[in-house]
Amino acid sequence: MRHGRKYRKLNFYSAQRQSVLRNLIVSLLLEETITTTEARAKEIKREAEKVITLCKDESLAARRRAFAQLRSKEALQKLYSSLKDRYAEKEGGYVRLFHVGYRRGDAAPLAMLKLS
């Protein structure tokens, strides 16, 4: 059972984990599709959905909260220009997760994340 476990540690220290997840979220927002391991993909999906929900609020505070999480001006600009209009009516489910197969080197399960 997973009682009390709010997130996956992904075998990183906390700063490393935050950095990896941040960089993957920025890549997802800029490229609109990425392929990574299944465990990382599930964590990225959770965080990316929260950031995309933030962009619906056009206040300066929401923009600053999104920038604090992303730390990328290019991703923030795309989030507040094209992605905000795309997801204006949608209530959630901005990111889709597809199971791709297994990685060749260590047979880790792979997943593809795509902005819907």
N, C-alpha and C positions, 0 to 999 in steps of 0.2 A: 504494500500500500504506500501511497505517496503523501501521507499526512504531514503537513508542515513544510512541504518542499514547494517553494514558489517558483523556482527556475532551475534549469540544468546548469551544473558547474562547468561542463564541457572540458574538464581536466585542465583548467587554466586558473591562475591566480585572478583575483577580482579585477585588477587593472587590465590585465591581458584580455580577459573575457570581454570587458566593456569595450576595449579597443577593437577587437575582432568583430564583435556584433555591430558596433558603430560603422566600421568600414564596410561591412557587408550590407547594412541598411542603406548607406549612401550609394553603393554600387547598384543596389536594387532600384533605388529611386532614379538614378541617372540612366541606367541601361534598360530598366523595366523587366529584365529577366536574368536570373543567375542560377548556377548549379553548385550545390554544396552538399555536405552530408546531411542526413535526415534530422539528426538532433539539432544541429545548428539551424537548419531551415525552420524547424518548429519554433525555436526561440526568436529568430529573425521575424517570422510572421507575427508573433505577438507584439513585438516592439514596433514594427513598421505600421501595423494597424493603428496603434496609439498615436504615432506621429502624423499619419494621414488624417486621423480624426481631429488632431490639433489644428490642421490647416483650414478646417472649415470655419473656425473662429478667426475673424480677421483682426483681432485686437493685437496691440503691440506686445502684450504680455504673452499671448499664445505664440507669437512669432519668436519671441526670445526664448521661450521654453523649448520650441522645436530646434532652434539654433544651438541651445545648450546641449541637446541630445545628439544632434547631427555633426556640428562643428564643420560644416561645409557650406560656403555661400552659394555655390552652384546648385547643390541639392536643394537648399532652402528656396532659391529662386524658382527652380522647376516645380517644387512642391506648391508654392503659392501662386504660380501662374497657370500652368497647364493642368496639373493634377487636381487642383482645387475645383476647377470647372468640371472636370470629368466625374468627380465623386460628390458633387453638390447634393444630388438627390438620394444618393445611396446611404444606407444606415450602417453598413459594415460589410465585411467580406471583400476587402479591397485587394487582398493578396491570395492567389491560388497556389496550392502546393501539389506537385505531381511527383510520384515516385518514378525514378528514371531507371534504376538498376543498381549495380554494385561497382565500386571502384576497383580498377584492375590490380592495383598494388596490394591492398590489404582487405579487399572485399567489404569495405564499409558501404552501407546502403546510401545511395545518392538520391537527392531530391532536387527538383527544379522549382524555383519560385518565380511567379509571373504576376505582374500587376494586371488585374482584370479590367 
